[in-house]
Structure formats: structure tokens, C-alpha cells
Amino acid sequence: MQLRSLIRKPEETPTPETPSTQVTDTPKNGDDTHMLLWVLLAAVGMAGVVSAV
């Protein structure tokens, strides 16, 4: 008995096709502010609270 005959090859799973163009149908809400500004503002506020305690 040969070892190669006992070893099974894994079945290949087909890869799903992805669209070549990205569809962005999210609605525009007019908010153009940067998230970094709000994250930094929150960090400064937390630092102020911690230093006050």
C-alpha cells in the first residue's frame, strides 16, 4: 500500500468574485469634520479630569 494513495488532497473551494468597482451608496450628511479632532479633544478632557482628581 502506498502512502500517496492514502493522503487525500483538500478540495479546492471557489473564491467568491468581488466587484471591481467599489459601490459607495452611503448618504452624505454634510459632516466634514475630522475624527482626529474629536479624539484629541476627548483625550485632553480626560487628562484634565484625571489631573483634577
Secondary structure, DSSP 8 states (H G I E B T S, - for coil): --HHHH-------------SS--------S----HHHHHHHHHHHHHHHHHH-
